[in-house]
Amino acid sequence: SSLASIIQATTPFFTMILAALILKEKVDQKKIFFLLLSLSGILYISIHKGVSFQGSSVLGYAFLLFSSFSSAANFILVRKYARSLGHLKITVMAVFAGFIFFNAALIFQLGLRGSLDSYKMAFGSVRYLGPILFLGIPSTLFSSMLTNFSLTKLEASTMSVFHHLGTFVSIFAGVVLLKETLFFYEIIGSLLILLGVLGLTFSGRK
């Protein structure tokens, strides 16, 4: 998981490169420095937690890298078209497309197994519906809408670095909600992440 977080932390790098090539956003030394600073925080935490590479998971790591590139491409495309199409329209269409695709994939998979009844039964379970509604509405619909709205105001390279805050939020949530121990290296790493995000945000245009 530590190595996975490092791979996914490359999203802002892909975004910055694509933003410079497609959107002609300016990439200066300040941006690169603060981006590296936030990334160093994630690396610092991950290294202290222990990073190991397993040859059997090469395909998984390749998919994670492709996921990071896809996220970067998404930032670029939303940034390019959000003002003309509107961030709400893009959000609704993206979520609706995901709904159609993944439900179709699930129904096809269950059909091959001959267990389509389990699809209907799941909707009668509160233990199933609760998490699905939470993941579907605030975690997907609202967060996508806010992200797409932000891309109408912020440069794609600046917006993407906020993904690094996920590590900081996870640590904070673990301490507050799960009563986990806060280690010294997590404090240092979190400060580096925050400084990088704030620095990149304030170094951009007003």
Steps between C-alpha positions, in 0.01 A plus 500: 500500500793733569640444152152544355469842668835601349390394152169685530687807625642534147163634378602867543814437290296355214255789540773762489651349183163466324395850613815647348453310172122529453387801705825695463516557875826649619732265688763688698759404760273600789227258391744216456662570839172502695374195313818311593465626858150353538613177332797476737255500792322195357834329427623574853191345660496201263869419549460502879200269471702267281490466123535164328473403133357161407558370148163326504325837528659666197166502316334663801764773510458554125125548551569748783732698272235498227245615760724795590537593133122469451436732796740753351328477160165551674626820669620632164180421310274643772715813520477539122124450463345591837452866416325435170295193605459578870642298790156366600430352157843334489453358851154358433602344168816345649316351799216376277748337261668330796162380628412345163842343439559343841144376547512343153834337585362366830178368345703330225730340758211383717320369191797281413494360853123454492450711812303804381268470800781621727490835313136554599546369854785744569264798471289363782793504743568810711858378556546519123298811418662718771857473369383517137310825561795650690749402228262605223372837620753690718814301408442493124231743383572790736878463500505480119278806475725699735814386319359594161384839635849562640650431158303795361686724748842337547766383257500123451856464634403687818176307550663159458745547789206508741486123451814484715285619789336156499796365697469780754124450537543122543750550782279762669189279469690201639607695809165668565253225402696179552720620788814396313846606618642810330868441423763772473579415138130544413506852647809593295360344183163672548667838545697449177179411316317807637790734422518365145126537439485850650815608319375380163160662558636842595779498241243484219312786343243685715 
